[in-house]
Amino acid sequence: MTVVLLKTDEERIVQVLQETVDKLDSVEDEVVLDFTSVQRVGPSALRGMEDFASTAESKGVRVVLCGVSIGIYKVLKLVNLSSRFVFVS
């Protein structure tokens, strides 16, 4: 099992996701993204998260989001992205 823990904030979500795509080939099981510093997500971050989830799924890697606020979870649910992630506190 390989876990990659990445901490991000709302200004760097897209950049962190793009950097992490390159690491997915070496990940065997799951990647964990720490969203404790993220208070909101904009349209470009949502597109980036959708693209990242698709790439991870195609490589058989589970994406775990930790520290997601209720507001961000509701946004992900609203745009039908919540089912593509695993959420932990």
HELIX and SHEET records of a PDB file:
HELIX    1   1 ILE A   13  VAL A   21  1                                   9    
HELIX    2   2 LEU A   24  SER A   26  5                                   3    
HELIX    3   3 PRO A   43  SER A   58  1                                  16    
HELIX    4   4 ILE A   70  LEU A   78  1                                   9    
HELIX    5   5 SER A   82  ARG A   84  5                                   3    
SHEET    1   A 4 VAL A   3  ASP A   9  0                                        
SHEET    2   A 4 GLU A  30  SER A  37  1                                        
SHEET    3   A 4 ARG A  62  CYS A  66  1                                        
SHEET    4   A 4 VAL A  86  VAL A  88  1                                        
END                                                                             
